[in-house]
Amino acid sequence: MLAGPMKLRTFWSEYSDIKVQFNLREQNDEKGTCILDVKFTKDNETIIKTETITGFKLPEPPKPPEPKDPWDRFFPKENE
């Protein structure tokens, strides 16, 4: 049973006439389970390979920087 919402990341790559799609789905469980789907398409024929990976966590996306106060350039804070 899944413990929470699932994260999905998709990556595309093309090599001449072969299109490759990677889907990495993170299950929010204690084991750090991810499912990797690799989809190969060539001449309208598709092959899908699926692997389950345990003990792996996707890194959290970087947080945006804190917005700066526009007045700081005129009145800098003393401890910075």
C-alpha positions in Angstrom: 0.0 0.0 0.0 1.3 3.4 -0.9 2.0 5.8 2.0 1.4 9.1 0.2 1.3 11.0 -3.0 3.7 9.9 -5.7 6.3 12.1 -7.4 6.8 11.6 -11.1 9.7 12.9 -13.2 9.9 12.4 -16.9 13.0 12.7 -19.1 13.1 12.5 -22.9 16.0 11.7 -25.1 16.2 11.1 -28.9 18.9 9.2 -30.8 18.4 9.6 -34.5 15.3 7.4 -35.1 14.9 6.0 -31.6 12.9 8.0 -28.9 13.5 7.1 -25.3 11.3 8.2 -22.4 12.3 7.7 -18.7 9.6 8.0 -16.0 10.8 7.8 -12.4 8.0 7.4 -9.9 8.8 7.8 -6.3 6.5 6.0 -3.8 6.4 7.8 -0.5 7.1 4.8 1.7 9.7 4.0 4.3 11.8 1.8 2.0 12.5 4.6 -0.5 10.9 2.7 -3.4 11.0 4.1 -6.9 9.6 2.6 -10.1 11.6 3.3 -13.3 9.7 2.9 -16.6 11.8 3.1 -19.8 9.9 3.4 -23.0 11.7 2.9 -26.3 9.9 3.9 -29.6 11.2 3.2 -33.1 9.1 3.2 -36.3 5.8 3.4 -34.2 6.8 0.2 -32.3 7.0 0.7 -28.5 8.8 -1.4 -25.9 8.3 -0.6 -22.2 10.7 -2.0 -19.5 9.8 -1.4 -15.8 12.2 -1.8 -12.9 11.5 -1.4 -9.2 14.3 0.2 -7.2 14.3 0.2 -3.4 16.4 2.3 -1.0 16.5 5.3 -3.3 15.2 8.8 -2.7 14.8 11.5 -5.3 16.5 14.7 -4.2 14.2 17.6 -3.3 14.1 20.3 -5.9 16.0 23.4 -4.9 14.0 26.1 -3.1 13.8 29.5 -4.7 16.0 32.2 -3.1 14.4 34.4 -0.5 13.2 37.7 -2.0 15.4 40.6 -1.1 14.1 43.8 0.3 14.6 46.5 -2.4 15.4 49.0 0.4 18.5 46.9 1.5 20.6 48.5 -1.2 19.9 52.0 0.3 19.8 51.0 3.9 22.0 47.9 4.4 21.5 45.9 7.6 24.3 46.2 10.0 25.0 42.5 10.7 25.5 41.5 7.0 
